[in-house]
Amino acid sequence: MKLKSLFVSAAIAASMPMMAWNGSVLISTPNTSMLLHADEGSDLRFAYYGERIDESEIHQIHDAWDGLNQAAYPAFGEKVHELTALQVVHADGNMSLELTVQGVETHDAGDAVETVITLADDVYPFTVDLHYRAYKDVDVIESWATYKHNEKKDVVLQRFDSFQMPIRQGDVWISHLYGSWAAETSVATEPLQPGIKVISNIDGSRNGHLSHPDVMISLDGKPQENQGRVYGAVLCWSGNFKLRFQTEYRNVHKFFIGMNDEASEYRLAKGEVFETPKVALTYTAKGLSGASRNYHRWARKHGMVYGSDKPHDVLLNSWEGVYFDVFEPKMDEMMRDFAAIGGEMFVMDDGWFGTKYKRNNDKGALGDWIVDTTKLPNGIQGLVNTADKYGLKFGIWVEPEATNVESVLYEKHPDWALNVKGRNQHYGRGGGQMLLDLCNPKVQDFIYNMVDTLLTNYPGIAYIKWDANVELKNYGSSYLPAYKQSHIYIDYHRGLVNVLERIRAKHPDVVIQACGGGGGRVSYGVMPYFDEFWVSDNTDALQRIFIQWGTSYFYPANAMAQHVSASPNHQTGRVVPLKFRFDVAMSGRLGMEMQPGSMTDAEREYAKKTIGEYKEILRPIVQQGNLYRLVSPYDDKGYASLMYTNDDASRAIVFAYKMKHFNNMLVPRLRLDGLDASKTYEFRELSVPVGENPSHLNGKRIKGAILMNTGFEIPLDREYSSRVYELVAID
Ligand code: GLA
C-alpha cells in the first residue's frame, strides 16, 4: 500500500462539512486504535488513542474533541517556548527544525501492520520517519523514530525522544517503578501535578535498579487493578532513559519518552541513519492488571527469545548456598540433593574462574574466563557430566561486560576498560571493578568469542546467568574519537546489542538470564535476547511479594526468576516457613537458592511434593497465564493476593499471603477475577505441608459469579499463613 492508503475514504470525507480529517491515519490493534492527522505539507497532529474505532467513526472523534491541535512529534524550532521531542543543531549552527508531513506508507509486517509517516524540514535536508507497528493479535503498538540528513557536515542531535503523546487532563495518575539494590521495583503511584515530572536514570549500564523506563497512566483517578482506563508505555532500551510529563494550565498533559539526552549529544553524519529505541504502548479499560496482561502476552509472543510455549525449568542456583566456594564436591552434593526433590537444572554461580588471580571474592579475575582447577579439577565438563548423572541440565554464571584491576585481561588491555584520559579510574564492586568499553568493536568481539567458545566447547551448557554488577563510572572511551565522546552512553548499549544479537543467532536455544547485580537488568531493552530476569538479590519472601508485584506490572511470570532461599534469610534475617517461601516463589519461575541438603526430612518431602505440583499443575497456568492482581500488598490490608487463569478460564491458580498478623484482625473476603461467571469451579489446595490438612475450601464447588461478586473467606489464620488453590471448572 502506498501514500494515503490508510486515509478515510473520499465518500466519508465528502459527507463532512470540512475536509479537515482527510489525512487521518488510523492505526489499530484488535481492541485499540491510535489516530493521527497527517495532511501533506502540514505538521503532524495527534488526535486519539483508546478503544478501537473504525474508519467511519474517525470524524466522530474529531467532532467530540478538537484533538487536532496537539502536535504529534514536536521539534525545536516550530514553537520554541514548548517542550519538544527532537532538537538538533544543523551543520551551519542553526537550531531550528520545522517538520511537515511528506507521506504515509503502510505495509504488512507479518504479525503486525507497520505504518511509516515521513516528516521533513523544508529548509534543511533533514528527514524524520515515525514508525508505528500495530500487532494483529495483541493490543500493543510499538513506535519509534529514525532520522537522516543530507547536510554537508554532521548534524548534532541534542534530544531524540522515541514518542510523544498528549493526554487529556482530568484525574490522571501515573504508576511507575523505583528502588535500589535489594529493594527493586517498588511501585510509586501519584497524580500528575502542575510542573514537569521527570523519571530518568543515569547508571549507564543498567536501567532497572533505581527508576524504570516503564509507566502506567491511569485516566480515571487513583489507579485500580481491575477497572479503569489505562495507558502503558515501556521503552525498549537498556541504557539511560528519560520520561517527562508536562502539566500546565491547558487541556492536555504532554508525555515524552526516550533515551536520556544527558551528556549524550550525538553527531549524525551525512547519510547515516539514527534510530531511537522502540516504545511499546498499550491501552485497556481493564485497569492496571489489564495493561499488564497486554504486556505479558506481547512479551511472550513477540518479545522474548524463548517464546511463550516452553516451560522454564525449576532450577537451583548455587549463590546463596555456597557463594564463591564452588568446589566440585559441594557442587556434586547440591546437584544430588536437588535432583532428589525433583529439580530440573543446576546453575553454578560466581567463583569458578581465574588463574593468576583467583575468583575467591569480588575483588579480582573478571575477564579471565578460565576454570580455576583448584576448585574444579575436572573443569566444566566434569560438572556437566555430574549434572547429567543426576538427570539435571547445567548452567553457568558469567559477567562478560566487566573486568577487575586484578585480572590478566586488564593487565593486557587497560585501554579496553572505559577510562577518562589523564584521570585515575573510579572503581565499583569489590573496589576494583570496571566496565569494558563496548563502544569498541574489539571488546565486542572479545565478549562474543568468550561466550561463544564457552557454549561451543561445552554443548552441555543449557543456561547462562549473564550478570552486570557495575555502573558506568568512567565516562571516557579510548576507542571513540574526542569529538564523539558524548556517544558513550548510547554506543555502549548499541555495542551490547551487537554482541547479544550475534550470540543469539548462533545459540538460540540456550536459556539466558539477565541479572544486573539483582534486578538492574529487568528491562525490555534486553528482553529480545534474554529469557528471564533475576529480579532482586533480596530473596526474603515477605519483601519479595512487593518486588514481584511491581515487576509483574510489565514483565511476564515466566521471565521472573523467583528463588526459595534459606531461613533466616541472608538479606533480612527474617524467619519464614518453607511453605510461605515456596508459595511466594511459585507465582513466577520457581527456583531455589540454598543448600537443599539443609532441609529437614519433612521439609524435603514437602519440597519434593510441591515442586512436583508446580511442574505439573501450576507451571502451565502461571508461566503462560493471564494475571489478575487482586489485593495489593501496598494497600495495607494485612494480606496480598493474585491469581492466574488459562485462556479459556477453565483453570485458575490463586495465591494469598498473610502480610501482617494481629489477634482478631479482619481478613477481608477475597473476590476473584477473570473466571467464567457461569461455570462452577472446584477448589483443590496445593502446597500443603506434610502432616497438615488442607483448609475447608479443599474440594468445595462454587460458581464463578459467586467467587467474583461475593468472594470467599480465605483461611489465613497464622503469622506467615499462605494458601495456593487450583480452581478447575467442572461444568
Ligand atoms: C550479583 C548477583 C547475584 C550473584 C552475585 C555473584 O550480585 O545479583 O545473584 O550472582 O552477583 O557475584
Boltz pocket constraint, residues with backbone or C-beta under 6 A from the ligand:
constraints:
  - pocket:
      binder: B
      contacts: [[A, 319], [A, 349], [A, 350], [A, 362], [A, 397], [A, 467], [A, 469], [A, 515], [A, 516], [A, 517], [A, 518], [A, 534], [A, 536], [A, 537]]
      max_distance: 6.0
